[in-house]
Structures are given as structure tokens and as C-alpha cells.
């Protein structure tokens, strides 16, 4: 919502939407982490939904930039740093997550996977640092590969479901 408000030239509304999303995320994040630390491990069918953890910091960076804020300021950098950390954690957990055969729940990762390179591209366009452009390129390539794989696996999944139907 913040990105849409920013695109329409309403930075105040973008800021309000950003604030609502940020504090909602902080509340949900703490509950989710508590559940992951204290309850039984997630069932294999639910594990792919952990991919959504990449979305809040990635989309948060985009939302913050939609308010008209300076792309080189510390706030989008902090969001992107946390998003990159989440991406590395998901990469590390991927063998455990993929114990579940492909299902529509794998689409949970696509929101953050597409938002991360978009935010990095926006920051790299305004930053003199080559680190952002290198990260933007690498995540852009990875994002496209992930999306291609998810789309192809989804098509196969749909055909398997149709052939398995009575």
C-alpha cells in the first residue's frame, strides 16, 4: 500500500502505510520466532511458507523508499541488510524446507524474492557504492531463476493434480 501511495505522489499516505506495516511486522515476527523456538518443528507441508520471512524487510525497504526518503539513508540499508540475512537463512534452511515435495506453498518465497532485487536496484541507482549494484545484479539473476523454477514446477504440479483426479 505504501508503494502504491508513493507511486501516486502521496508521500504522507505512504508514510502512514509504512508505519502500520512496520509495527505489524514487528509484532508478528516476535510471535513467529517464539513459535519456531518453543514449539514442535513445523510439519514438512508448512515449511515452504517460511519463505514469506523474506518479504517484510524487502517490501519494507520499497515502502520506505516510496515515502520519498533518501535511498542512501541508513533505514533502507538496514532493511536490505536484514532482508539479505533472511535470504541467507532461507538458503541455509532450504534442504530442510524442501523435504516437502513441491506444492503451492512454495509460492510464499516469491514475494520477497522479487521485492529484494527491486529494492536493491532502487538503492543502487542512487548510491555511489558498487556493493549495491553487485548485490542488485546477483539477486536479480537469482530471483529470475527462482521464479522460473517455481512457475515450471507449478505447471507440472497442476498437470499431476489433473491426471490424479478421478
C-alpha positions, 0 to 999 in steps of 0.5 A: 500500500505504501508503494502504491501511495508513493507511486501516486505522489502521496508521500504522507499516505505512504508514510502512514502505510509504512508505519502500520506495516512496520509495527505489524511486522514487528509484532508478528515476527516476535510471535513467529520466532517464539513459535519456531523456538518453543514449539514442535518443528513445523510439519514438512507441508508448512515449511515452504511458507517460511519463505514469506520471512523474506518479504517484510524487510524487502517490501519494507525497504520499497515502502520506505523508499516510496515515502520519498526518503533518501535511498542512501539513508541508513533505514533502507540499508538496514532493511536490505541488510536484514532482508539479505540475512533472511535470504541467507537463512532461507538458503541455509534452511532450504534442504530442510524446507524442501523435504516437502515435495513441491506444492503451492506453498512454495509460492510464499518465497516469491514475494520477497524474492522479487521485492529484494532485487527491486529494492536493491536496484532502487538503492543502487541507482542512487548510491555511489557504492558498487556493493549495491549494484553487485548485490542488485545484479546477483539477486536479480539473476537469482530471483529470475531463476527462482521464479522460473523454477517455481512457475515450471514446477507449478505447471507440472504440479497442476498437470499431476493434480489433473491426471490424479483426479478421478 
